[in-house]
């Protein structure tokens, strides 16, 4: 028998695009699915639209009394899943009808599998670009959680994972995107694998995360003056991520040693002009830390190694 797949769809004021997504879920070639939808106190007709589908499909609807926010809405919804496999779903995309079937067939012994996506505009027209091309990242197979410390290739809408991860991923940490956190835990369990096909039409518009990225139009002087503060915040973010990883269950002794050394070096940020030890440590472990990015490892290591004192003297760096 086909194993049950739980599709978890988080909604909020999504009536504009939701019908196309619901149709693509209900027409999946993989039959043994439950569709769990949790609405985050919408003020439009989202809930009414979902109600029209419930009589004909295996859909369970939960409606929050108050708005929890995107991340908390997903976190509480996923915990309701009963399936052997779990797939996360945004309200404004369109899935290929065989997405679940292909991912279930290909996941094997891995904890998580993910695919690529084709970008479309708000009207559903192809932008002739994939998500991988947009992010300019490598989409990788991995059994190493530290591959996901600085970058992430796994998007929630394109992933399917096994319920074995439910014992390790909650609560979602504040300082790591939840899809990257799931990928970290999957890599640390039985690994992540990439399925090299576009299985989602990923809609870009003004209200979703990727489509809402705007170019910084601040003046050059303003950008320079803010650079040291921005760098300090980024260092604190990395230190927070390291703290979260060090608390992960079953993290290898080698990874723990590497993270503790990385933590020690980043804590020197405020006292250094340039941290040569951090620079060479990052380069030594470039295959571990920079496997996803397409940027030069030398360039990234250099930028990370610049200390606060040097930013104060030369904030244009």
C-alpha positions in Angstrom: 0.0 0.0 0.0 1.1 3.6 -0.6 2.3 5.3 2.5 0.2 8.3 3.7 1.6 11.7 2.7 0.5 14.7 4.7 0.4 17.9 2.7 0.5 20.9 5.1 -0.8 24.1 3.6 -0.6 27.3 5.6 -3.0 30.1 4.4 -3.5 33.8 5.2 -5.5 36.1 3.0 -4.6 34.0 0.0 -7.9 33.8 -2.0 -6.3 35.5 -5.1 -4.1 32.5 -6.0 -5.4 29.7 -3.7 -7.8 28.0 -6.2 -5.0 27.0 -8.6 -2.9 25.6 -5.8 -5.8 23.6 -4.3 -6.6 22.2 -7.8 -3.0 21.1 -8.2 -3.1 19.4 -4.8 -6.4 17.6 -5.4 -5.2 16.3 -8.8 -2.0 14.7 -7.5 -1.3 11.3 -9.1 -0.3 10.0 -5.7 -3.6 9.0 -4.1 -2.9 8.3 -0.4 -2.7 11.9 0.8 -4.3 14.0 3.5 -4.4 17.8 2.9 -4.1 19.7 6.2 -4.9 23.4 5.9 -4.4 25.9 8.7 -5.7 29.4 8.1 -4.1 32.2 10.1 -7.2 34.3 10.9 -7.7 35.5 7.3 -9.9 38.5 6.7 -10.7 37.7 3.1 -12.6 34.8 1.5 -9.8 32.3 1.9 -11.7 30.1 4.4 -14.9 30.2 2.3 -13.0 29.0 -0.8 -11.4 26.1 1.2 -14.8 25.1 2.4 -16.0 24.5 -1.2 -13.3 21.8 -1.6 -13.8 20.0 1.7 -16.8 18.0 0.6 -15.0 16.4 -2.3 -11.5 15.8 -1.1 -9.6 14.6 1.9 -9.1 18.1 3.3 -9.0 19.0 7.0 -9.3 22.7 7.8 -8.1 24.4 11.0 -8.7 28.1 11.6 -6.7 30.1 14.1 -8.6 32.4 16.4 -5.7 34.9 16.2 -2.9 35.5 13.8 0.2 33.4 14.7 2.4 34.5 11.9 3.7 32.5 9.0 6.4 30.4 10.8 4.3 29.6 13.9 1.3 28.7 11.7 3.4 26.1 9.9 5.0 24.8 13.1 1.7 24.1 14.8 0.2 22.7 11.5 3.0 20.2 10.9 2.5 18.7 14.3 -1.0 17.7 13.3 0.3 15.5 10.4 -0.3 11.8 10.5 1.6 10.8 7.4 4.8 8.8 7.0 5.9 11.7 4.7 5.2 15.4 5.1 5.2 18.0 2.3 4.9 21.7 3.0 2.8 23.9 0.8 2.5 27.7 0.1 -0.9 29.1 -0.9 0.1 30.8 -4.1 2.1 28.2 -6.1 1.1 25.4 -8.5 2.3 21.9 -8.1 3.0 19.4 -10.9 0.4 16.7 -10.7 3.1 14.0 -10.2 5.2 15.9 -7.6 4.4 13.8 -4.6 4.6 10.5 -6.6 8.1 11.3 -7.9 9.4 12.5 -4.6 8.1 9.5 -2.7 9.6 7.1 -5.2 13.0 8.9 -5.1 13.5 9.6 -1.4 14.9 6.2 -0.6 16.6 6.0 2.8 17.1 9.8 3.0 15.2 11.9 5.5 14.4 14.6 3.0 14.1 15.1 -0.7 13.6 18.4 -2.6 13.3 19.6 -6.1 13.8 22.6 -8.2 11.0 25.1 -9.1 10.2 27.2 -12.2 9.5 30.8 -11.5 6.2 32.3 -12.7 4.8 35.9 -12.4 1.6 36.9 -10.7 -0.4 35.9 -13.7 1.1 32.5 -14.0 3.4 33.2 -16.9 6.8 31.6 -17.0 9.8 33.9 -16.1 12.1 31.5 -17.9 14.2 31.0 -14.8 14.4 28.3 -12.1 14.7 28.9 -8.4 18.3 27.6 -8.5 19.2 30.1 -11.1 17.5 32.9 -9.1 19.4 32.0 -5.9 22.7 31.3 -7.8 23.3 28.4 -5.5 24.2 24.7 -5.9 21.4 22.3 -5.1 23.2 19.5 -3.3 22.8 16.1 -1.8 24.2 16.1 1.8 24.6 14.1 5.0 26.5 17.0 6.6 24.5 19.6 8.6 27.3 22.2 8.5 26.7 22.5 4.7 23.6 24.5 5.6 25.2 26.8 8.2 25.9 29.7 5.8 23.5 28.9 2.9 20.4 26.9 2.2 19.3 25.1 -1.0 16.1 23.5 0.4 12.9 25.5 0.0 9.9 24.4 2.1 7.5 24.4 -0.9 9.8 22.0 -2.8 10.6 19.5 -0.1 9.2 16.2 1.2 10.5 14.7 4.4 9.9 11.7 6.7 8.0 11.9 10.0 11.2 10.8 11.8 12.3 14.5 11.7 9.3 15.5 13.9 11.2 14.5 17.0 14.0 16.9 16.4 12.8 20.0 14.5 10.5 21.6 17.1 10.4 24.3 18.2 11.6 26.2 15.2 14.5 28.4 16.2 14.2 32.2 15.9 17.4 32.7 14.1 17.2 30.1 11.3 14.7 29.9 8.5 12.5 26.9 9.2 13.1 25.2 5.9 16.9 25.5 6.5 16.4 24.2 10.0 14.5 21.1 8.7 17.3 20.6 6.1 19.9 20.8 8.8 18.1 18.1 10.9 17.6 15.9 7.8 21.2 16.1 6.9 22.1 15.2 10.5 19.7 12.2 10.4 19.7 10.1 7.2 20.6 12.8 4.7 19.2 15.2 2.1 18.8 14.3 -1.6 18.1 16.5 -4.6 15.6 15.6 -7.3 16.7 17.5 -10.4 13.3 18.5 -11.9 11.1 21.5 -11.7 8.1 20.2 -9.8 6.6 23.5 -8.6 5.5 26.6 -10.4 6.8 29.1 -7.8 4.9 32.4 -8.1 6.7 35.7 -7.7 4.6 38.7 -6.6 4.8 41.6 -4.2 3.6 39.8 -1.1 5.7 36.6 -1.1 9.2 36.3 0.3 11.3 35.9 -2.8 9.2 38.2 -5.0 9.3 41.0 -2.4 13.1 41.3 -2.3 13.8 44.9 -3.2 17.1 46.5 -4.2 18.5 48.8 -1.5 18.2 52.4 -2.8 20.0 54.0 0.1 22.7 56.5 -0.7 26.3 55.3 -0.8 27.2 57.3 2.3 24.3 55.7 4.2 25.3 52.2 3.1 28.8 52.8 4.3 27.8 54.2 7.6 25.5 51.2 8.3 28.0 48.6 7.2 29.7 48.0 10.5 26.4 47.7 12.3 25.1 45.3 9.7 28.2 43.2 9.9 27.9 43.0 13.7 24.3 41.9 13.4 25.4 39.2 10.9 28.1 38.0 13.3 25.5 37.7 16.1 23.2 35.8 13.8 25.9 33.3 13.0 26.7 32.9 16.6 23.0 32.2 17.3 23.0 29.6 14.6 26.0 27.9 16.0 24.4 27.8 19.4 21.3 26.1 17.9 23.4 23.6 16.0 25.4 22.7 19.1 22.2 21.7 20.8 21.2 19.3 18.0 20.8 15.7 19.0 23.3 13.2 17.6 25.6 15.9 16.2 29.0 14.2 15.4 31.9 14.9 17.7 33.8 16.3 14.7 31.1 18.7 13.9 30.9 19.8 17.5 34.6 20.5 17.6 34.4 22.5 14.3 31.5 24.6 15.6 33.1 25.3 18.9 36.3 26.5 17.2 34.2 28.6 14.8 32.3 30.1 17.7 35.5 31.0 19.5 36.8 32.8 16.4 33.6 34.7 15.7 33.6 35.9 19.3 36.8 37.8 18.5 35.0 40.0 16.0 34.9 43.2 18.2 38.6 42.9 19.1 40.1 42.3 15.7 41.0 44.4 12.6 41.3 41.2 10.6 40.9 37.7 11.9 43.6 35.7 10.0 42.9 32.6 12.0 39.2 32.7 11.1 40.1 33.4 7.4 42.3 30.3 7.1 39.9 28.2 9.2 37.1 29.0 6.8 39.2 28.3 3.8 40.5 25.0 5.3 36.8 23.9 5.7 35.5 25.5 2.5 34.0 22.2 1.2 32.1 22.0 4.5 30.9 25.6 4.8 30.6 26.8 1.2 29.3 23.8 -0.7 26.0 25.5 -1.6 27.1 28.9 -2.7 28.5 29.7 -6.1 30.6 32.6 -4.8 34.3 32.4 -4.4 35.4 30.8 -1.2 38.3 33.2 -0.9 36.0 36.2 -1.2 33.5 34.8 1.4 36.2 33.9 3.9 37.8 37.3 3.5 34.5 39.1 4.1 33.8 37.0 7.2 37.2 37.6 8.6 37.0 41.4 8.6 36.8 42.6 12.2 34.8 45.5 13.7 37.9 47.6 14.2 38.7 47.5 10.5 35.1 48.3 9.6 35.4 51.4 11.8 38.5 52.5 9.9 37.4 51.4 6.4 33.6 51.0 6.5 33.5 50.7 2.7 34.9 47.1 2.8 
